[in-house]
Amino acid sequence: MMAKYGKSVQRSVKRAMHKLKEGTLISGKSGTRVKGRQQAIAIGLSEARRKGAKVPAE
């Protein structure tokens, strides 16, 4: 069964991926630049969860 993601989650992940490709995406705590695709997706999902979007559990 596939997980269902809302539109706001898709926008959040898209924004994170765009910032990754620009080279401006930083991780929250350490402040280092993110280089991995999976890490960028995780950051987008995490931001969407904080905003209350429809995201499946981790």
DOFI-375080 format. One line per 10 residues: number of its first residue (from 1); for each residue x, y, z of C-alpha. Coordinates in nm, 3 decimals. Example, Ala and Ser with C-alpha at 12.3 -4.5 7.8 and 13.67 -1.06 7.14 Angstrom:
2
1) 1.230,-0.450,0.780; 1.367,-0.106,0.714
END
This chain:
58
1) 0.000,0.000,0.000; 0.143,0.337,-0.102; 0.166,0.625,0.143; -0.052,0.927,0.069; 0.108,1.269,0.074; -0.082,1.598,0.061; -0.016,1.884,-0.180; 0.154,2.096,0.085; 0.401,1.813,0.149; 0.486,1.795,-0.220
11) 0.550,2.170,-0.225; 0.771,2.146,0.083; 0.984,1.865,-0.061; 1.004,2.043,-0.398; 1.131,2.358,-0.225; 1.392,2.158,-0.031; 1.512,1.985,-0.349; 1.538,2.320,-0.527; 1.749,2.461,-0.243; 1.966,2.146,-0.250
21) 2.039,2.194,-0.620; 2.118,2.563,-0.561; 2.352,2.462,-0.278; 2.174,2.671,-0.015; 2.000,2.396,0.185; 2.144,2.368,0.537; 2.068,2.118,0.811; 1.894,2.260,1.114; 2.115,2.185,1.412; 2.471,2.177,1.280
31) 2.418,2.437,1.009; 2.621,2.240,0.754; 2.531,2.229,0.387; 2.318,1.932,0.281; 2.465,1.728,-0.007; 2.242,1.420,-0.023; 1.912,1.379,-0.204; 1.758,1.162,0.069; 1.854,1.411,0.338; 1.688,1.693,0.142
41) 1.368,1.489,0.111; 1.377,1.415,0.485; 1.413,1.786,0.562; 1.114,1.867,0.337; 0.899,1.601,0.506; 1.004,1.718,0.851; 0.911,2.080,0.774; 0.574,1.966,0.640; 0.508,1.762,0.956; 0.580,2.067,1.172
51) 0.326,2.267,0.969; 0.062,1.997,1.026; 0.047,1.857,0.673; -0.079,1.510,0.588; 0.239,1.302,0.610; 0.258,0.931,0.703; 0.449,0.838,1.019; 0.828,0.805,0.998
END
